[in-house]
Amino acid sequence: MTDRVIGRRDAILAMGFGLAASLASEGARAEAPKMVLPEGSGTLTELAAMLEKAPRRRDFKTVPMILADRNDWDHEALDAILAYRGSPRQVWDNTDIASPWLNGMRNALNTQVFSFRHPNFFLVSATHGVAHLALLDQAMWDKYQLAKLTGDKFAKNTFIAEQPGASADPKDFQQSDGVYSSHNVSIPALMRRGVVFLACHNTMWEVSEKLIKAGVNPDKLSHEAMAAELTNHIIPGCVLTPGIVGTLPELAAAGFSYVK
């Protein structure tokens, strides 16, 4: 069963699923990570290639409160997601950073791929609220004391840290401390399995407002400039949307089932 589910050719695909996303408008990219996709996931693999090539603009000087220009979010990548015709498709509405949201998505993937044999199962995290802080790099956590916004439940952004199970053999899907286990629960681990994390412009605008009101603004930035800086520090691979709550109906219309 192992060889049927995780084939040698497809076990680790040398392509980025947007983790090597552009850090500037010119399209500069980091080295692509290795994907861990099941055998038979051709449709998902094609989407991965499209998302890896889709531009991500992360060189904003300022951003407006409401994004009215498609060039101000990752519209090419979002359009590719909405056009995906593999199935099933599922979107998780994630707002609580302290909930077991990443582990829940891991379990959904394992059940769909290994139990129900749906190699093209596509899972999207609609990330906003406090959970969105997990999509910002450690530099922003340090500069803006973002740990305080979590109620000091997290001293740093542990959600982007690699876990011990990441180095295990992906062909062994039953390994209790392996790639698919609770010993490998992180945003990078899920991204390698094809999960896309959608980022929310509205959340970053609101976080900026809170920080300015709290006096956490070391560079004395305007609201528009601070929101831009946070946007520029979204971790690689995420897809910026103009707002998660407003994007959820688009995903529903495209056939994504909703999980809260």
N, C-alpha and C positions, 0 to 999 in steps of 0.2 A: 504493500500500500504506500509505503514511503516513497518509492521511486515513481509511482504513478502520480502522487500529489506534488512532490517537489522534484522535478526532473533535473538532471545534471546541467542541461543547457540553460534552463530558466531559473535554477535555484538562486543564483546570484547574478543579476544582470548589471553589466557595467554601464549604467546610465543613471543620470540624476532624475529624480522626480521633483524637479524644481528646487531641491536642496542646493543646487548649484545656481540658484537664481541670480539675476543681474543685481548688482549693487549700485549701478549707475545707469543713466539713460543710454550710454554707448553700448551697454550689454556686457560689461566685464563680468566673468563668471569664476567661481571657485571650482576646484577640482570636483568632478561628479562622484558621488558616493556609489556604492554597489547596492542595487535593489535586491530585495528578497521577495520575489513574486512566484506564485505556484505555476506548475506546468499547465498549459492551456489558457493562460491569461493573456492571450494575444491582443484582445481589445483594450485591456487595461494597460498593457505594454505600449500600445500605440498612443494612448492618452499620455502616458508618462513621457514619451518622447516629445509630444507636442508641448507639454507643460515645461519641460526642460528648456525648450527653445523660446518659449513665450517671454517677452521682455518684462522686467520689473523695474519701475522707476523708483529710485531711492536717493534722489539728489535734490529734494525739495528745499527751498529756502523758506517759503511760507505755504500754508494751505488754507483754503476758506472753510467756513463752518459747514456748508453744504456743498458737496461735490457735484457740479453740474457739467463738467468736462470729462469725458470718458478717459482722457489721457491722465487724469489725476488718480485713477485706480488701475488695477491690473486687468483691464477689460479683455485683452486677448486670452489670458489664462482663464478668466471667469467664463467667457463665451465657450471655450473648449470644454469646461466642466459641465455647463448647462447642455451642451450638445452631445454629451456622452450617451451612447446607446447600449453599453453593456448593462448587465443586470445581475443581481438586484442593485439598487442605489439607495443609500441611506445617509441622512444628515442628522447629526447630533447637535442639539442646541445647548452649548456649553457656556455657562456663566459663573459657576462656583469653582474657584481654583482649588479649594480644599476638599472637593468631592472626589470620588474615585473615577473621574471621567476618563482618564487615559486607560485605566485598567478595564473599564467597561467597553471601550472601543476595541481593546485587544481581544476580549472575550467574544465580541461580535464577529471580529475577523476570523478567529479560530473556528467558531461554529459554522459560519457561512462557507469558509474555504475547505475545512477538513471534514466536517460532519455532513453538510448539505451539498458539498462538491460544487460550489459556485466560484471558480477561479477568477472570474471577472467582477466579483463583488466589489463595489466602489463605495468607500466610506468618506464622508466629508465632515469636518468639525467646524460648525458655525460658532466661532469663538468670539465672545464679547463679555462685557462686564469685567469683574475682577479676574476671571480666567484669562482674559486677554493679556494680562501682565506676563503670562508664561511665554507669549510670543515676542517679547522684547528682550534684547540681549542684556548680558550682565552689566555692561557699561551704563545702560539706562537705569538699571536697578540700583547701582552704586550712586550715580549722579543725583537721582531724584528720590532716593530713599523709598523705593517702591515697596520694600518689605513692609513698611508701615501701612500701606494700602491693603495688605493682606491680613491686617490685624496682627502683624508680627508672627503669623503662623509659619512663614517661610523666610529664613534669613537671606537667602539668595535664590536665584532661579535654578532650582534643582531639576526642573522639568526638561531642560535641554541637555542635561548631563548624561553621558553614556552609562549604561548599566552593565553589570558583569556578564549577563546572558548574551550580550551583543556579539561576543567573540566565539560563541558556540557554533557547532556545525548545523547549518540551516536544513540539511537533509533529514535530521532527526527531529521530527515535529513533536515527538512524545517526550523529549528530554525535559525533566521537571525543573531544571534550572537553565534551560536553553533559550533559544531565540524567541520562541513563542510563549514563554512562561512569564510568571510574575517577576522573574529576575531580569526582565528586559522590557520594562515599562517606561518609556520616555517619548518625547516628541520625535526625536530623530529615528528611533526604532519604528514607530508607526509610519513615519514618512517613507522609510525604506520598504514598507509593506504596501505602499500605495495610498495611504491616507493623506488627504489634503487638508491643511489647516487654513481656513478663511480668516483673514484679519479684518477688523472693523474700524473704519475712519471715525465714526461717531464716538466710539469708546476713547480713542486717543484725544479727540477734541475735549471730551468731558474730563478725562484724566488731567489734561493740561490745565483746565479751568480749576480743578481741585488743588493742584500743585501751586498754582499762582496765588490762589486765595490763602493757602497755608504758608506762603512765603518761601516755598522750596523752589527757588528760581535763581540759581547761582550766576547765570549769565544775563539776568535781567531781560529775558526774551519776551517778546509779545506773545499773545495767545496763539496767533497764527504761526509764529516761528517755532514755538515749543511743540505744537502739534506736528509740525513738519519734521522736527528733529526726532520725535518718537517714531514717526512713520519711516524715517530713514534707517532706524535701528530695529525694524522688524527682522526677526531671524530669517536667514535664507530659506527659500522654499515655500514660504507662505504666499497666499494670494490675497492681495488687498482688495476689499470691497468698499463701496461708498457707505455701507452701513449694514450690519448683519440682519437686524429686524426687517429691513426693507428688502433684503436679498432672499430671505427665507421663502417668500411667496414665489419668487422666480424659480427656486429649487423645487418647490412643490409642483409648480406647473410643468417642470421638466421631468417629473416622475420620481423624485426622491421621497422616500418615506421618512417621516419625522420622528425623532426620538428626543424627549426632553429629560 
